[in-house]
Amino acid sequence: MSEHITSIPVMLNQNKYNYSEVARLLNVHRHTVRRLEDDKDCIHHIVVRGRLMIETRRSLDDAVILAKDPNYYDLGGSDAKADTPMQEP
């Protein structure tokens, strides 16, 4: 089975640049479609099987996000306890 992968610029071209129709197909706001219409190389987004997937964070933010994530320590972070419920003995 092959995946159906596309982008917002391609979908806009297929739907005669109707932002409302593309937004309805992806179940997002028109402003989201407008914001991503120039991303022709799919650097910040991709559409897979009708689902819009967008970039949500930068690599510089990873340390901040991991530090705030309550599950970070359960997944074996640097300050993890020796025996946590998520880790195998």
Steps between C-alpha positions, in 0.01 A plus 500: 500500500644836404466810714325804354739788571437853378541862605282807540630671182409189298156479663441871431589445135261203479217700660544819290663689791187475713637541854168413662473169316855394587443602863179295507678195354775524762267604783708809581446876494546695175779701664703180542467426129594858415806485727633182336417577137860605420659186648547330163793283614306359800752631751241599761205273415380190319160345436482122544171317439306826540667591831699821526829457685691816582826588666422577863835583656856592422801297600606781737177451696552126557692543826233731642215272394670190641570675829128586535379156392392302809578168326856602413642353817300178461652450156854494633599864510826612655347539849290183488460290811649154502168314489199668345179327395567564129847343496571129498692360799 
